[in-house]
Amino acid sequence: MEKITLKNRLKVARAEKDLSQEDLANLVGVTRQTISSIETGQYCPSALLAFLLAKKLEKPIEQLFFLEGDEK
């Protein structure tokens, strides 16, 4: 069975809004390190944080986060 992982396009969406990691972190109430860890796949955000990020970046959550290894 293939491992399913959560991937994201947070860095691209953040760049489209011309936001630094620090800017985005302040908008959603987390640290810059948390944003960095999410972008690099080292940290999987809670559902609440994922929805907050999508809202602040004005993107549907499915455009920011997606499953890899879920080809069935």
Secondary structure as GFF3:
##gff-version 3
##sequence-region A 1 72
A	DSSP	beta_strand	5	8	.	.	.	ID=ss1
A	DSSP	alpha_helix	10	16	.	.	.	ID=ss2
A	DSSP	alpha_helix	21	28	.	.	.	ID=ss3
A	DSSP	alpha_helix	32	39	.	.	.	ID=ss4
A	DSSP	alpha_helix	47	56	.	.	.	ID=ss5
A	DSSP	alpha_helix	61	64	.	.	.	ID=ss6
A	DSSP	beta_strand	65	68	.	.	.	ID=ss7
###
